[in-house]
Amino acid sequence: MRCPRILLPALALALVVLSAAPAAGQGEEVPAGRGFGARFLQALIDGVQFGVIIAITAVGLSLVFGTIHLINFAHGEFVTIGATFAFFLNASPAGPGWHLIPAAAAAVLFGALMGAAVDRGLWRPLRARGTGLINLFIVTIGLSLLLRHIVLVLYGTRPASFAQYDIQEAIDLGPVGITPRDLTVTLLSILVLLGVAALLQRTRIGTAVRAVSVNRDLAEASGIDVQRVVLVVWMFGGALAALGGVFFGLVEIITWDMGFKLLLLMFAGIILGGLGSAYGAMVGSLVIGIVAQVSTLWFPVDLQYAWALLVLIVVLLVRPQGILGRRERVG
């Protein structure tokens, strides 16, 4: 039945809406003197950039839900930890002062190891004891609070930025402009998403992940090591979350609660695209990012997330399974 699968993420969205604050705007501002067409194109480019970053962080969250039906409320903290770990290696006075590229690679590796540690040390024992999904969901909220305040103690409340690629002049592309940093982040994000799609479609582990997502019991009966697949999904999700955190901190700014603020849009993209579908998470996140940025042409920036969620509500009223979700029989 579809309704219970939508009820839990809807609850997560409600919890986040009550406490999440909108982040700063994305991309380059277009002077007010330019025409509406130029401002629309600029907002569209900014929306694509924002959307692909959300998609990178949301794919892992969607895969975890698809394989074990767990809504990981702590996924936003994985994003924050990836960004702050890279910052420590790159720009912190107490860090080694690495260049951003190796620092980002180390953060991705750390995110994968963190995902593996959380699965082996927490979720696997709880699943073995037969803990219910509601109880697991509550545990993810507690884990989120724990990790967020650990980051707060270690990192502090002061916003910061990476040492490289901080201030750049925009490249004029006709009526729009984009900095080399933002263009690189957007292109890299698109390449990563294409790589994820290729991994899921053309590799044995990708086929196993899709099989477990469709029918866990049948996949296990077919000889697939479900526990290994779940471990790989957690590692993959942690690595993507860390990478998304580095990208988001690069185009915006690094704060101790940046992942928690982004979590609202991750959930929106996943539900909009279709629960448990990695491709749906990509499409839904892109739509959310574009709507959030284009809405600023008519409405205040503080409302950009509200309009994105309005699109989510409308789509769910018309197509409850999401854009790429499959309709299921009831009864």
N, C-alpha and C positions, 0 to 999 in steps of 0.2 A: 504494500500500500504506500502511496506517495506521501500522504499527509504527514505521518510521523517523521519522515525524513526531512521535511521542510520545517516542521515545528521547532526542532532543536536549533538549526542555524538561525531561525527567526528570533529565538530567545537570545542567542548570542548577539545578534545585531541590536536587539533592544538594550542589552546590557552595555554594549559599546557606545550606543548613541547617547545614553545617559551621562557618560563621563568623558567621551572623546572630544577634543577640541580640534578645529580645522588647522591644518598646517599652512605654511606660507605658500603663496602662489608659485607656479612653475614658470620656467622659461624666461624669455626676454619680453619686456614690455614694449608695446608698439605705441609711438607717440599719438596723442589724441588727434593730431591734425591729419593723420592718414585716413583714407576712406574705409568704409565698412568692410569692403572686400578684403583689403590688406589686413585689417584687424581679425577678420574671420579666419583667414589663412594662417595667421600667426597663432591664434587660439587653437586651430586644428593641429598644427605642428606640436604645440605645447601639450595638447591632449594626447597625441600619439606617444610622445615621450613619457608622459605620466602614466599612460595606460600600459605600456610595455614593462615599465618598472613594477607596477602593481601585478602584472601577469607573472613576472619572474617569481615574486614572493608568494603568489597565490597558487601556483602549480603544485608545489610541495604540499601545501595544506589540502588541496583537492585530492591528491593522490593518497594521502593518509586517510582521508574520509572514505575514498573509494575502496581501500583495501581492508580497513578494520572498522569503518563507520564511526570513527572518533572525530569529534570537532575539537581540534587542539587550540584552545583559547590562548595558550602560551606561544603560539607561532609568531606573534608580533615581537615577542622578546628575543626570538632567534634572529629576527631582522636587526634589532637594536644591538645585540651582542656582536653580530658580524661587523656592523659599522664601528662600534666602539673598540673592538679588538684590532681592526685595521688602523683606527686612529692611534691606538697605543703604540703600534709598531711604526707608524709613519710620522706622527706629529706631536706625540706626548713628550713633555720634558723628561719623564722617567723612562721613556722607551728607547729602542736602539736607533731610531731615526732612519728606518728603511724608506726606500722609494715606494710610492703608492702601489705600483704594480705588484711587486713581490709581497707587500703587506696585504693587498687584496687577495692574492692567491693563498696566503697563509690563513686569512680569515675564512675563506671558502673551505679549506681543509679543516679548520677548527669547527666550523658549522657542521660539517659532515660527522666529525667525531662526537660532537655534542648530541646530534640526532641519534647516533648509535648508542651513546651512553644512556640517554633518556629512555630509549626503547628497551635496552637490556636491563637497566637498573630499576625501571619504574613500570612501564606499560606491560612488558611481557609477564612479570610476576602477577600483576593485577589481572591480566587476562587469564592466566593459568588458574587463578582463584575463582574465576567466573564472575568478576565484578561487572555490574550492569553499566550500560552506556551512560545513564544519567549520572551515576556515581563517578564514572570516569570523567565526564564533562566537568563536574564540580572539582575534581582533582586538577584538571587543566587550569581552572580559574585560580586555584591556590598556587599552582606552579608558576603561573603568570605573575602573580603578586610577588612571590618569592624572588624570581629572577629579576623582575623590574626593580625591586628595592636593593638587590645585590648590585645591579648596575648603578643605581643611584649612589650607593655608598662608595663604590670604587671609582666611578666616573665623575660624579657631582652633577649639579644642576646647570652648570655654565655651558651654553652652546659653544660649539667649536667647529672647525672645518679642517680638511686635509691640507697638507703642506704644499702639494702640487695642484696646478690647474684651478686655482682659486679665482683669480681675476683675469678675465679674457675679453677681448673685443669681439663683438658679434660679426659674423660673416654675412654680408648682404646678399641675399638670394632673391633678387627682384623686389617684390613688395614685403618680403619677410626677412627676418634675421635670426641666426642661431650661432652660438659660440662653438668653436671646435670641440670643447669638452662635451657640451650637450649633444652635438651631432655624433660624437664617438660613442657616448653612452647609449644613445638611441639605436645606432647600428649594431653595437655589441649585444644589446638586449634582444634585438630581433634575431641575430645569429644564434644566441643562446636558446631562444624559444624554438627556432627551427631545428636546432640540435636535439632538444628535448623531444620534439615530434618524431624526428628520425630515430632516436633511441627507442621510443615506445613502439614504433612500427617495424623496425628492421633488425632488432636484436632479440636474442633469446630471453634476456632478462625483461625487456620491454613487453614481449609477448606474455611472459609469466605474470607481470604486473597487471596487464589487461585481463588476463584470465582470472586472477584472484579477485579483481574488481567486479567482474561479471558474476562469478559464482565461486565463492571460496571453497565450499565443500567439494564441488566437482573438480576444481583445480587440484585440490589435495588428493582426491581419488585418482587423478590422472598422473600422479607421481611428482607434482610440483612441490618443492620444499617451501611451504607457505611462510614459515617463520623466517627463512632466509630472505624471501621476497619482501616481507614486512620490514626487516632490518634494512635492506637496500633502499626501500622507499623512505624510511626515516632519515637515512644518511643523505639521500638525494634531496629530500625536502629541506634538511638543515643547511646543506651546501647552497641551494638556490636562495634560501632566505638570507643567508649571510651575504651572498653576492648582490641580491636586491638591496640589502641594507647599505652596502658600500656605494652602489649606484645612487641610491636616494640621498645618502649623506653627501655625495659628491655634487649633485645638482642643487641640493637644498642646503641643509645644515645638520650637524649631528647633535642630537639631544638625548637625554636619558629615557624619554618616553616616545621616541619617534616611531618605533614599531607598533606601539599600542594605538597611536593615532592612525597608522596605515591599516591596521587590522580591520577597521570598519569597511574600508574599500575592498579589502581582500574578500571578506565575506560577501559583500555585494556582488563582486565580479563572479565568484563561484556560484552563488545562487542564481544569478542572472544567466550565466552560461549553461548551467546544468550540474546538479550535485554529483560529485564523484567523477566528472569528466575533465581530464587535463586540458583537452582542446576547448571545452566549454569555458574553463577558467581563463584561458588566453583570450577568447573572444569577448567574454563578459567583462573582463578587466579593461580591455581596450575600449569598449563602449563606455564604461564608467569613467575612464580617464578623459575621453573626448567630451562627454557630456559635462563633466565637472569643469573643464576649461572653457568650453564654448559658452556655457551659461554665464560666465563673467562678462560677456558682451552686453548683456541686458540687466543682470542682477548683481548685487554686491558680492565680492569675493567670499565673504563669510558664509554665503548660502550655497556655494558651489557643491558641497557634498550633499546638501539637502536635495538639490535637483537630480543628482545622480541616483539617490535613493528613491526619488519619485519615479524615475524611469524603471528601476527595479520593481517597484510595486505594480506599475502598469503592466509590465511584461508578465509578472506572475499571475495577475488577474486574467490576462488573455491566454497565456501559455504557462500553466503552473510548473511544468517540468523544466522550464528554462529554454534558452535558445537551442542548445544542442542536446538537451536531455531527452530521454525516451519516456513516452507515456506508458504507464504500467496499469494493468488490469486490477480492479478492486474486487476482492472476494475470491 
